Amino acid sequence: MTSHQLHVLMQELGAQQVSASTQRSREKGSESRTEYGKTLIKQAIEPVSKAIEEFLETAKTGKPGRKHLSCSYIGDMDPKVVAYVSLSIVIDTITKTSSLNNLAVKIGRSLELEQKFSFYEKTDPDTFKKASKRLATVRHVHRKQTSMTQLMQKKSESNCDWETWSDTVKLQLGVNIVTGKQIGRAHV
């Protein structure tokens, strides 16, 4: 085998590996972890987080508006975290057929989890740290989320009761982020 043939073979094997990896990510619903997903998030995070920040500032002025419900739920979150979580969900579902409502609820659910874990960390940092360490090797995201919630409620000495957001709130948050200026109109 000549060096040129070896080079061509290596390129083909590399391309097959990338293709297989991308396909696995699509099947698992984790396209945001692919190279193109990471690139898209990296390019969009700044304009989307700025749009979220502007939206929250406007909402805090006290002018009436139904979209201002978002402020009471994500108002104290870092806009970059909100942007990252939202963009990840959008990219994870981009090649799948999904309605706006399903996408919006997924975004709302993910933002709630982010807020819930921040709440746990503030309420009982020691237990949160121990639970995080214990769950570091768990790979399945849903199992990790459920286990974290159970551990925090079971082992925490302080009151770690989280008030779950309603499906309506999750839907409204997600719709506001996707169809509002945040993602829908941010100049990426």
C-alpha positions in Angstrom: 0.0 0.0 0.0 1.4 3.3 -1.0 1.5 6.4 1.2 -1.1 8.0 -1.0 -3.5 5.0 -0.7 -2.9 4.9 3.1 -3.7 8.7 3.3 -7.0 8.2 1.3 -8.0 5.2 3.4 -7.3 7.2 6.6 -9.4 10.1 5.3 -12.3 7.7 4.4 -12.2 6.1 7.9 -12.1 9.5 9.6 -15.1 10.7 7.6 -17.0 7.5 8.4 -16.2 7.9 12.1 -17.4 11.6 12.1 -20.6 10.5 10.3 -21.3 7.7 12.7 -20.7 10.0 15.7 -23.0 12.6 14.2 -25.7 10.0 13.6 -25.4 8.7 17.2 -25.8 12.2 18.5 -28.9 12.8 16.3 -30.4 9.6 17.6 -29.7 10.5 21.2 -31.1 14.0 20.7 -27.8 15.6 21.6 -26.8 17.4 18.4 -25.6 20.4 20.5 -22.6 18.3 21.5 -21.5 17.7 17.8 -18.8 19.9 16.3 -21.4 21.8 14.2 -23.7 22.2 17.3 -20.9 23.6 19.4 -20.0 26.0 16.6 -23.6 27.2 16.2 -23.9 27.8 19.9 -20.6 29.6 20.1 -21.7 32.0 17.3 -25.2 32.6 18.6 -24.6 32.8 22.4 -23.6 36.4 22.5 -26.4 37.9 20.4 -29.0 35.7 22.0 -27.8 36.5 25.6 -27.8 40.2 24.7 -31.4 40.0 23.4 -32.5 38.1 26.6 -30.8 40.8 28.7 -32.5 43.6 26.8 -35.8 41.8 27.1 -35.5 41.3 30.9 -34.4 45.0 31.4 -37.5 46.1 29.4 -39.7 43.7 31.4 -38.3 45.1 34.7 -39.4 48.7 33.8 -42.9 47.8 34.9 -44.6 48.3 31.6 -47.5 45.9 31.2 -47.1 42.9 29.1 -47.9 39.2 29.2 -44.3 38.2 28.3 -43.2 39.8 31.6 -44.2 36.6 33.4 -40.8 35.3 32.3 -39.1 37.9 34.5 -40.3 36.3 37.7 -38.9 32.9 36.6 -35.7 33.7 34.8 -35.0 37.3 35.9 -32.2 36.4 38.3 -30.6 33.9 35.9 -27.4 34.8 33.9 -28.6 35.6 30.4 -25.7 33.6 28.9 -27.0 30.5 30.8 -30.5 31.1 29.5 -29.2 31.5 26.0 -26.9 28.4 26.2 -29.7 26.2 27.6 -32.2 27.5 25.0 -29.8 27.2 22.1 -28.8 23.7 23.1 -32.5 22.5 23.1 -33.1 24.2 19.7 -30.1 22.5 18.2 -30.9 19.2 19.8 -34.3 19.2 18.1 -33.4 20.9 14.9 -33.3 17.8 12.7 -36.4 16.3 14.3 -40.0 17.0 13.6 -41.2 18.9 16.6 -44.0 21.5 17.2 -43.3 24.9 18.6 -45.2 23.8 21.8 -43.0 20.8 22.3 -39.8 22.8 21.7 -41.1 25.6 24.1 -41.9 23.1 26.9 -38.5 21.5 26.5 -36.8 24.9 26.9 -39.0 25.8 29.9 -38.3 22.4 31.5 -34.5 22.8 31.0 -34.6 26.3 32.4 -36.6 25.1 35.4 -34.0 22.4 36.1 -31.2 25.0 35.9 -33.1 27.2 38.4 -33.9 24.2 40.6 -30.2 23.1 40.8 -29.1 26.7 41.5 -31.8 26.8 44.3 -30.5 23.6 45.8 -26.9 24.8 45.6 -27.8 28.0 47.5 -30.1 26.3 50.0 -27.7 23.5 51.0 -24.3 23.8 49.3 -22.7 20.9 51.2 -25.3 18.4 50.3 -25.4 19.7 46.8 -21.7 19.3 46.4 -21.8 15.7 47.8 -24.7 14.8 45.5 -22.9 16.3 42.5 -19.8 14.3 43.3 -21.8 11.1 43.7 -23.7 11.6 40.4 -20.6 12.7 38.4 -20.3 9.2 36.8 -24.0 8.9 35.9 -24.4 9.3 32.2 -28.1 9.3 31.6 -29.3 12.9 32.0 -32.9 12.1 33.2 -31.6 9.7 35.8 -29.1 12.3 37.0 -31.8 15.0 37.3 -34.2 12.7 39.2 -31.4 11.4 41.5 -30.2 14.9 42.3 -33.7 16.0 43.3 -34.2 12.9 45.4 -30.9 13.2 47.1 -31.4 16.9 47.9 -34.8 16.3 49.4 -33.7 13.3 51.4 -30.3 14.4 52.8 -30.7 18.1 53.1 -31.0 19.4 56.6 -32.5 22.6 55.4 -35.8 22.9 53.6 -35.0 22.1 49.9 -38.6 22.0 48.7 -38.8 23.3 45.1 -42.1 24.6 43.8 -42.4 23.0 40.4 -43.3 25.3 37.5 -46.6 24.6 35.8 -46.6 23.3 32.2 -48.2 26.6 31.2 -45.3 28.6 32.7 -42.8 26.3 30.9 -44.7 26.7 27.6 -44.9 30.5 27.9 -41.2 30.8 28.8 -40.1 28.7 25.9 -42.4 30.5 23.4 -41.2 33.9 24.6 -37.6 32.8 24.1 -38.1 31.1 20.7 -40.5 33.5 19.0 -39.4 36.7 20.7 -36.3 38.7 19.9 -34.2 36.4 22.0 -33.6 33.6 19.5 -36.1 34.3 16.7 -34.8 37.7 15.9 -31.3 37.9 17.4 -28.8 38.9 14.8 -26.6 35.8 14.7 
